[in-house]
Amino acid sequence: MNNQRILDHFNQSAELKAQSGPILARPIAEAIELMFTALSNGNKILACGNGGSAADCQHFAAELVGRFERERLPLPAIALTTDTSIITAVGNDYSFNDIFAKQVQAFGQSGDVLLALSTSGNSSNVIAAIDAALEREMRIVALTGKGGGQIAKKLTEADVHICVPHDRTARIQEVHLLTIHCLCDGIDVALFGEDVHG
């Protein structure tokens, strides 16, 4: 592989992030406020997604339960992508579409937040989780791309949609990761104030 192809990846990623910032700053700030309110009220954040989005869910939960960039008390976040016994049991006994919804029904409470990731906005099991969360009076923060797909149609005015303005999965996922870091930083600042990085 030649160096130019590698440089193209870096340049395209940087360009999309620069273009996305002014578009996504407001919904990201709204998501931070929603998550801050939930955590302040003793609620938790559940996260779901497939593939690379599953890894992003685990990354997000790890930053909250552990730490992001400062020492603080652990914050309650659960990635619904990690328990292979639950996932395979539900997938086998019911449907793969139910692997997240069943967990939302088990763990979700009114006032909790569901962080739902889908680059296409059309992941059936993520949509089912959103339906289950709305039934339990949870709030939704959806991270999508490609116009938002079916997820965009599911969200209410009380939810937050962060839709990356791009069609390429790799680029969307790169902006999702940056968004997750913005969420973690924003939650820390909202809960504990500015720090040296602010």
TAKA-V916871 format. One record per residue. N is the residue number from 1. RES is the residue in one small letter. PSI is psi in whole degrees, -180 to 180 (NA if undefined). D_LAST is the distance of its C-alpha to the last C-alpha in Angstrom with 1 decimal. Layout:
{{N & RES & PSI & D_LAST} {N & RES & PSI & D_LAST}}
//
This chain:
{{1 & m & 135 & 39.1} {2 & n & 160 & 38.4} {3 & n & -31 & 35.1} {4 & q & -38 & 34.9} {5 & r & -39 & 34.7} {6 & i & -45 & 31.7} {7 & l & -35 & 30.0} {8 & d & -40 & 30.8} {9 & h & -47 & 28.8} {10 & f & -46 & 25.7} {11 & n & -42 & 26.2} {12 & q & -40 & 26.9} {13 & s & -47 & 23.9} {14 & a & -41 & 21.6} {15 & e & -43 & 23.6} {16 & l & -40 & 23.4} {17 & k & -42 & 19.6} {18 & a & -40 & 19.4} {19 & q & -35 & 22.1} {20 & s & -29 & 20.7} {21 & g & -56 & 17.2} {22 & p & -27 & 18.7} {23 & i & -40 & 21.1} {24 & l & -12 & 19.1} {25 & a & -44 & 15.8} {26 & r & -52 & 17.8} {27 & p & -31 & 19.5} {28 & i & -43 & 16.5} {29 & a & -39 & 14.9} {30 & e & -39 & 18.4} {31 & a & -40 & 18.6} {32 & i & -46 & 15.4} {33 & e & -42 & 17.1} {34 & l & -46 & 20.4} {35 & m & -41 & 19.2} {36 & f & -45 & 17.4} {37 & t & -45 & 20.6} {38 & a & -49 & 22.8} {39 & l & -39 & 21.1} {40 & s & -28 & 21.1} {41 & n & 11 & 24.8} {42 & g & 13 & 25.7} {43 & n & -179 & 26.0} {44 & k & 172 & 25.0} {45 & i & 126 & 24.1} {46 & l & 145 & 26.8} {47 & a & 139 & 26.3} {48 & c & 152 & 29.0} {49 & g & 170 & 29.8} {50 & n & 148 & 32.3} {51 & g & -125 & 32.1} {52 & g & -33 & 28.8} {53 & s & -32 & 27.5} {54 & a & -42 & 28.8} {55 & a & -38 & 26.8} {56 & d & -38 & 23.6} {57 & c & -45 & 24.5} {58 & q & -38 & 25.0} {59 & h & -48 & 21.7} {60 & f & -49 & 19.9} {61 & a & -39 & 22.0} {62 & a & -38 & 21.5} {63 & e & -35 & 17.7} {64 & l & -45 & 18.2} {65 & v & -40 & 21.3} {66 & g & -103 & 20.0} {67 & r & 159 & 16.3} {68 & f & -82 & 13.5} {69 & e & 10 & 11.1} {70 & r & 156 & 11.8} {71 & e & 132 & 15.2} {72 & r & 172 & 16.3} {73 & l & 149 & 19.5} {74 & p & 146 & 20.7} {75 & l & 142 & 20.3} {76 & p & 107 & 23.5} {77 & a & 138 & 23.6} {78 & i & 125 & 26.7} {79 & a & 122 & 27.5} {80 & l & 14 & 31.0} {81 & t & 3 & 31.7} {82 & t & -22 & 32.4} {83 & d & 99 & 35.6} {84 & t & -30 & 38.3} {85 & s & -45 & 41.1} {86 & i & -48 & 39.9} {87 & i & -45 & 39.2} {88 & t & -34 & 42.6} {89 & a & -49 & 44.5} {90 & v & -43 & 43.3} {91 & g & -38 & 43.6} {92 & n & -45 & 47.1} {93 & d & -27 & 48.4} {94 & y & -88 & 46.9} {95 & s & 151 & 44.9} {96 & f & -29 & 41.9} {97 & n & -18 & 40.7} {98 & d & -1 & 40.5} {99 & i & -31 & 38.4} {100 & f & -38 & 35.2} {101 & a & -42 & 37.0} {102 & k & -39 & 39.0} {103 & q & -37 & 35.9} {104 & v & -42 & 34.2} {105 & q & -34 & 37.5} {106 & a & -41 & 37.5} {107 & f & -24 & 34.0} {108 & g & 142 & 32.6} {109 & q & 158 & 32.7} {110 & s & 132 & 32.2} {111 & g & -17 & 28.6} {112 & d & 167 & 27.4} {113 & v & 137 & 25.5} {114 & l & 120 & 26.8} {115 & l & 110 & 24.5} {116 & a & 119 & 27.2} {117 & l & 131 & 26.9} {118 & s & 115 & 29.6} {119 & t & -33 & 29.4} {120 & s & -25 & 32.7} {121 & g & 8 & 32.2} {122 & n & 14 & 35.8} {123 & s & 118 & 35.6} {124 & s & -40 & 38.3} {125 & n & -28 & 37.0} {126 & v & -40 & 33.5} {127 & i & -42 & 35.3} {128 & a & -38 & 37.5} {129 & a & -40 & 34.5} {130 & i & -44 & 33.1} {131 & d & -45 & 36.5} {132 & a & -39 & 36.7} {133 & a & -41 & 33.2} {134 & l & -36 & 34.3} {135 & e & -29 & 37.5} {136 & r & 12 & 35.6} {137 & e & 38 & 33.5} {138 & m & 161 & 30.3} {139 & r & 153 & 27.6} {140 & i & 135 & 26.8} {141 & v & 114 & 23.8} {142 & a & 128 & 25.6} {143 & l & 115 & 24.3} {144 & t & -173 & 27.1} {145 & g & -169 & 28.2} {146 & k & 34 & 31.6} {147 & g & -7 & 31.6} {148 & g & -16 & 31.0} {149 & g & -146 & 34.6} {150 & q & -27 & 36.2} {151 & i & -39 & 32.9} {152 & a & -32 & 32.0} {153 & k & -18 & 35.3} {154 & k & -25 & 34.7} {155 & l & 148 & 31.6} {156 & t & 176 & 31.9} {157 & e & -20 & 30.1} {158 & a & -9 & 28.2} {159 & d & 173 & 26.8} {160 & v & 130 & 24.1} {161 & h & 119 & 25.0} {162 & i & 98 & 22.6} {163 & c & 113 & 25.2} {164 & v & 128 & 24.5} {165 & p & 70 & 26.8} {166 & h & 163 & 28.7} {167 & d & -7 & 31.9} {168 & r & 125 & 31.4} {169 & t & -46 & 30.4} {170 & a & -44 & 28.6} {171 & r & -40 & 26.3} {172 & i & -45 & 25.7} {173 & q & -34 & 24.8} {174 & e & -38 & 22.3} {175 & v & -34 & 20.4} {176 & h & -42 & 20.9} {177 & l & -44 & 19.2} {178 & l & -40 & 16.1} {179 & t & -43 & 16.3} {180 & i & -42 & 16.6} {181 & h & -38 & 13.4} {182 & c & -41 & 11.7} {183 & l & -46 & 13.7} {184 & c & -44 & 12.9} {185 & d & -43 & 9.1} {186 & g & -39 & 9.9} {187 & i & -45 & 12.6} {188 & d & -45 & 10.7} {189 & v & -42 & 8.3} {190 & a & -38 & 11.7} {191 & l & -36 & 13.7} {192 & f & -1 & 11.9} {193 & g & 171 & 9.2} {194 & e & 153 & 5.6} {195 & d & -168 & 5.4} {196 & v & -23 & 5.5} {197 & h & -16 & 3.8} {198 & g & NA & 0.0}}
//
